[in-house]
């Protein structure tokens, strides 16, 4: 499937916030996966960089991803994650090479 929008987000969390971040991101992934425009949404915790979480997402379109950012489950996740961010949350939309 080459016509989907692929997105990777990296989320650095303070050591004190890790225990809350994992469940919040798991809940976000479960709710996001049910959205109409979501093809795939999986949250991970980095094994090599403690405190770094990653979401790997696929959306039917940029409009679907933009709509996702306004959902109640995204707002809820940011309520938990915002105070415990250990730097910038980085959202990368990906373009295939070649």
JORA-V580966 format. One record per residue. N is the residue number from 1. OMEGA is omega in whole degrees, 0 to 359 (none if undefined). D_LAST is the distance of its C-alpha to the last C-alpha in whole Angstrom. Layout:
# JORA-V580966
n:omega:d_last
N:OMEGA:D_LAST
N:OMEGA:D_LAST
This chain:
# JORA-V580966
n:omega:d_last
1:184:15
2:184:12
3:178:14
4:175:16
5:179:16
6:184:16
7:173:18
8:176:19
9:175:23
10:189:25
11:179:28
12:185:31
13:177:34
14:178:38
15:180:39
16:184:42
17:186:39
18:183:38
19:179:40
20:185:40
21:182:36
22:178:35
23:179:37
24:180:36
25:176:32
26:178:33
27:177:35
28:181:32
29:181:30
30:180:32
31:181:33
32:180:30
33:180:29
34:180:31
35:183:30
36:184:29
37:183:26
38:175:25
39:181:23
40:178:23
41:183:25
42:178:26
43:182:27
44:166:28
45:181:30
46:174:28
47:184:30
48:179:29
49:181:30
50:179:33
51:177:33
52:177:30
53:183:29
54:168:25
55:175:24
56:190:21
57:171:21
58:182:19
59:177:21
60:183:21
61:176:20
62:177:21
63:178:24
64:179:25
65:179:24
66:178:26
67:178:29
68:184:28
69:180:29
70:183:33
71:178:34
72:181:37
73:174:35
74:178:33
75:179:36
76:179:38
77:180:35
78:175:35
79:179:39
80:188:39
81:184:36
82:182:37
83:184:40
84:175:38
85:179:35
86:184:35
87:184:32
88:168:30
89:182:28
90:178:24
91:183:22
92:168:18
93:190:16
94:175:13
95:181:9
96:175:6
97:176:4
98:none:0
